[in-house]
């Protein structure tokens, strides 16, 4: 039986993102940008814009946290592409 680490449906990646940012750990991310998109690197900043939480990677890529599908092998329970 295949299993994978998931966050609950309707849950947030924010606590995981914050922990990885504070520990300066590299991240491998899948997110929605008009299709599934990959990004990798260190999180440079976490911020709020227009009432939503965002992260910025060291390459200046900005990603809304609520658009994340997966972070370092932990997936959203709502994501079923793999």
N, C-alpha and C positions, 0 to 999 in steps of 0.2 A: 504494500500500500504506500503510495506517494504521499508525503506530507510536506508542508512548508510553513514557515513562520508567517503569521498574518496579524494585522491589527483588526479589531472588530469592525463590522460594517458600520459606517458612520463615525468611526474613530479618526483620530488625527495622528499624523506623523510628527507633530510638533515636539513632543517629549524626546523622541529618538533623535530628531534633527538637532535639538538644543544640546543633548548629551554629546553627540558627535562633534558639534561646533566647539563646545567647551573643552573637549579632549583633543581638539585639532586632529581628528582621525579622518583619513580619506573616505570619500563617499562614492558609491556607484548608484546612480539614480535612474529610474524610469519615470517619465512624467508625460502628461498630455500637452502637446503643442500642435494641435490639428493632426493628431496621430501620435503613436507611441514614439517617444524620443529618449535617447540615452544621454547622460551627462556624467562626468567623473571629475573628481578633484577635491580640494579642501573647501569647506564653507568659510567664506570670508566675513559674512555678516548675516544676521537675521533681523528683519525689520518689518514694520507694518506700513501698508499703503492702502488707502481707501477702505479701511476696516478689515483688511485681509493680511495674513502673515505671509511673508516672502523670505526666501533665502537667496544669497548671492554667492556664487562660486568664485574661486580665485581668477578664473578667466572672464569674470564680469557677467556671466550668464545669470539672469534673475528668473527664479521659478517660484510660482505661488505654491505654498505648502499644500493647499487643498487640491492641487493638480497632480500630486505625486501618486504613482502606482506602486513603487517599490523603492526601498532604501537599504542598501547593503544586504540584500537577500530577504528582507522582511517586506511582505506584500500587503496591499490593501485587500481585505476579504472580498471587495467588490470587483477586483481585477481578475479576469479569467482568460487572458491571452496565452498563458503558458501552462 
